[in-house]
Amino acid sequence: MQGTANFAFLQARDPVTVSSKPEAHMLSTDDKAKWELVMAGRSEGWNWKMKDGSGRLAALKDLQDTLQRQGIMRKLWGQWEGSSALDMH
């Protein structure tokens, strides 16, 4: 393979609760959860550059940068008067 891509995912987890006797939960070997994708990061590079793991770190850095940008945008959106107006005319 000449090239490869690395991905980093930020997920939110909601435990799934099942109505049953407490003993059933103690005997269960399955952990159930509902996962939701919050945000993702990605890096692309050539295989020879990424043997040291730098591709994975680059994907995490991209995820971090995306989160920071979205945080700034969310703050600006909340300050913008148009974010709560129905008619912008």
Summary of the structure (lengths in Angstrom):
residues: 89
radius of gyration: 20.9
end to end distance: 54.2
largest distance: 61.6
contacts: 181
relative contact order: 0.21
helix: 44%
strand: 30%
